[in-house]
Amino acid sequence: MSVRSELHFSSDRDGPVAAIDSISSGAGWCNVIPDVVDDVPDLQVNFLGLWSNRGVAMASFITLPERHGEPQPSSLGLLHSRGRLGRERVGELLGGAPFRIRQDHSQRGLVLEVPVGTSSRQVLDVMCTLTSSLCDHEMTGSWRIDTYHRV
């Protein structure tokens, strides 16, 4: 079970950084979705693990608790409608962030490994860059972060 909270933000990112900090020890996950002008749904995964090609790109950051006393890397996933991006394009979008590509699939999206100790601000910046760069709809200039705390 989890408890959800929602926050809208634009240039002031202190609130969403704090939200990511609150789940950093494996206490949950969060989704970042750009706000768009038209009423367009977020991309969703269906029971077959496939997504439709209509909707707003969504980035998900998932943290894991320690295992045998060792911190575990987190993962950052991205659902988008652009198909496979390729290593070079992903590298451009990451802007130097040291995230490793685990999956770049035309149907299941992009999954990155986020090293232990990565700052919440860098995670948020990458999530915002990925979603805005791969958004197929006119954006308002703000995002929504949905944070889920495991209970």
Helices and strands as residue ranges (DSSP letters): E 2-9, H 14-21, E 28-36, E 58-62, E 74-79, H 87-94, E 100-105, E 109-114, H 120-133, E 139-150
